[in-house]
Amino acid sequence: MAEETRTTWMRRYTIDPELAEEFLAFLRDEVIPAREQFGFRVEQMWIDADRTQLTWFVSRAGDSAAYAAAEQEWEQSEIRGILFADKPKYALAKDLREVLPLR
């Protein structure tokens, strides 16, 4: 049986350490379940020791074009708009890029 093609993106955010716990709870309890409804899967999530850098790896079945289309659908969705309405600016900077597995 052939392996499923998956596309993975690294999402690295510089965050305010004073908002780190609130942001992690928001991701865990609200954002991740909503993104899963769009077919995304969080593979791993890491935070650095000083709680200023959050890095997570998000994958979705399909090639880069399918991922991009789903990401655009998510970004423009009503559910995302509702989730982020009236939230503080958790991410002070973002580094988003497609990554390829080496191991």
Secondary structure as UniProt FT lines:
FT   STRAND          6..15
FT   HELIX           17..19
FT   HELIX           20..26
FT   HELIX           27..31
FT   HELIX           32..36
FT   TURN            37..39
FT   STRAND          40..47
FT   TURN            49..50
FT   STRAND          53..61
FT   HELIX           64..75
FT   HELIX           78..84
FT   TURN            85..86
FT   STRAND          91..99
//
